[in-house]
Amino acid sequence: MDLRGKRVLVMGLGLQGSGMAAARYTAQQGAIVRVTDLKSPEILAPSVQALAGLPIEFVLGEHRHEDFLWAEMVIRNPGIPLTSPYLRLALEHGASIEMEIALFFLACPGRIIGVTGTRGKTTTASLIYRILQDSGASTVLGGNVAGVETLSLLPRITPETLVVLELSSWQLEGLAPHALSPSVAVMTNVYPDHLNTYNGMEDYAEAKANIFRHQHTGDLAIFNFDNPWTRRFGE
């Protein structure tokens, strides 16, 4: 994805993780970057300082309609639903809506092992990473991992690198528009969760299913047979 000269609005800077990573990465790729967040400049001062020296404009303490009209691309924080009126405004005026994880998938040269599930995904992803590491393989761990800026891992990744990603349902939603799934997909289980942002269990489970929905011939999907939802997907 060529970002040079593209007007990019990062919606949700936060204090760690995807917002800062998206702002840093897109600025380094030559985009014209603006960041918007409802939190105050005082609260977000550490994040702003971490991005010092990069050509990034900050609009903090508010969301302005003009910024969403200005943007050609909006990168949303995983916690911001697509039903946001600001995102709808941007879409109506021709902007694309992206997430950090999709930018990573599109740029990553390594083989991706994705892990999702309501419970156990952090432990499973960490164990896979440690096993690969102990075997001597070139590997990195990212995704929905506290304190890790996944896009910042890209310079360390080669075609031989095995990339282990913990993926939330929200992150998996960000892959769907590009028909992206990891070449190895692991689904630990599906239980009721985040139902305040989904229209019931079926909707939530379908978001999780993006981890394998767009796999190709030769890819691998691993399901927990003991969980009714994951067993159904496996069948």
N, C-alpha and C positions, 0 to 999 in steps of 0.2 A: 504494500500500500504506500503510494507516494504522498507524503504529507507536506512537501515543500510548498510554502506559500498558502497553505490551506488555513482558513479561519477556524480554529478549534476552541471550543468552550468546554472546560472541565467543570462538571457540576458535582460539587462535593469534594473539597480539599482534604478535610479531616486532619488528624494528628499523626497518622501513620498509614502505610499501605498504599492502596490503589490510586487515590487521588493525587498524592505527591508523585508517584511513579508515572502516572499518565501525563501529568504536567511536565515533568522532567524529560520524559522520552519524546513527546511530541515537539517540545522546544528544541531538543537536540537534533530532531529530524527536519528542522527547518520550518515548522508550522508557526503561524501567528497565534499565540496562545493567550487565552484569558481564562481566569479561574473565578468561579462564583461559589459562595458558601454562606449559609444563613448564620453561621457562628461569627462572633465578633472578631475584629482584628487582634484584640488582646488575647483571646483564647487560641487563635491560630498563629500567633507570633512564631512559635518554634517551627512550624511547617513553612511559613514564609521565609524564615531565616535559612532553612535547609535548602531552599531553592534560590538563594541569593546568587546573583551573577548571571542568571538566565533571563532571557528577554520574555518575561511573563508579566501580564497585567493582572492585578487582583481586585476583585469586587467582593468585599466581605461585609457580612452583617445583613445582606439582602440578596434577593434575586430580582434582576431587572428584566422586563420584557424586551428591552432593546438589545440585550446581550443574546437572547435566544433568537431574535430576528437577524442579528449580525452573523451568527455561527453557520458555517457550512457543515460542521460536525460537532455533535455534543457527546462527550464521554461522561456517562453517568456512573455514579457510585453504585455498587451492587444493591445497597439498601434503598435506592430511589426507584419507585415503581414506574413502569411505562405509562401508567395512567396519570402521572403528574401533568397538570395543565401547562407547565412550562415546556415539558417535552412534547406535548401535543402541539403547542405553538410552533416549536422548532420544526417538527415534522410537516406541519401545514405549509411552512415556508421553504421546504425543500432540503432541510438538513438531514443528515444521516445520524442515527443514534447508535453509539458504540459503547463497549465496555473494555476496560484494560485487558481482560483475559483474551478477548477476540484479537486485539492488536498483537498480543503475545503469540497466539497460535499462528497468525498470519506471517509472523516474522521468524518463528522458531525453526531452525534447521534440524533439530534433534528429534528422536522418537519420543512421543509423549505417552506416559502411563497416567491415566486419570483415575482418581478414586472419589466416589461420592457415596452418600448414604446419610440417613438421619442420625445414626449413631455409629461410632467407630471409624469414621473416615480419617480423622487425624491420626489415630493409632496405626491404622492400616497403612496409610501413606508413609508415615515415619518409619514403620518396620520395613516396607519395601525399599525405601531409600537407604536404610542402614544395611540391609542385606546386599544391595547392589554395591554400596560403598565398600563393605567388607570383602566383596568378591574381587575388588580391584577395578570395577567398571567406572567409567567417567559418568558422573550423575550429579544432578542438582535437585533440590526440593523447593517447591513454591506453590502458588495458588492461594487458597484460603488459609494461609499460615501467618500467624501473628508476627509482625515485625519484618516480614519479607516483602520486598518490592519485586514482584515477579518480572516485570519488564527489565529491571536492572540486572537480571540474570543473563540476558541475551548475549553480552560479550563473552561469557564463559562457555557458551554452548556451541558445539560443532555437530556435524552430522552423526558422529559416533556417540554423542552424549545421550544418556537415558534421563529423560526429564519427568520427574514424579510430581504430579500436581494434585493437591486436595481441591475438590471443586464443589462449591455449594450449588443449590438449585438456582439461585439468582445468577451466578456466574454461567451456569450451563444455558440459561436463557439467552445470554449474550453471544453464545456460539451459534445458536439456531439460525439467525439471518444469513450467516455465511455457510451454512450446512457443514459445520465443523464438529468432529468428534475425535477424541484421542485414539491412537492406533491400538492401545490396550486400555480397556474400560473395566473398572472394578466397581460393583455396586454392592455395598455391605448389607443394606436393609432399607426399608421405607416404613416409617411410622408417622402418625399425625404430628405435624409441626408447621409453623409459619402459616397456619390456616387463616390468620388475619389478613394475609396478602394473597391467598389463593382461594379459588372458588371450590373448595372441598378437596378431598383426598385425591380424586382422579386428576384434578388440575395440577396438584403438587407432584404427584407421581409422574405425570407426563413431562413436567419440567426436568425431573431427575433423568428421565429416559433419553434426554438429549445427549447423554454421555455415550450412548451407543448408536443412536438413531442414524447418524451419518457416517458410520464406519464403512470401510471398503473391503473388498475381497482380500483375505489374508490377515485382516485385523482380528483382534481377540477380545471377547467380552466374557467376564467372569461374574457370576451371580451367586448370591447366598440362597441355597435351596431351601433353607429352613424358614425363610421369611416369605409370607404369601405373595407380597407384591413383587419382590425380586424373582421369585420362582415363576410367577406369571410372565414376566418379561423374558426370562430364560427359555420358556417353552414356546 
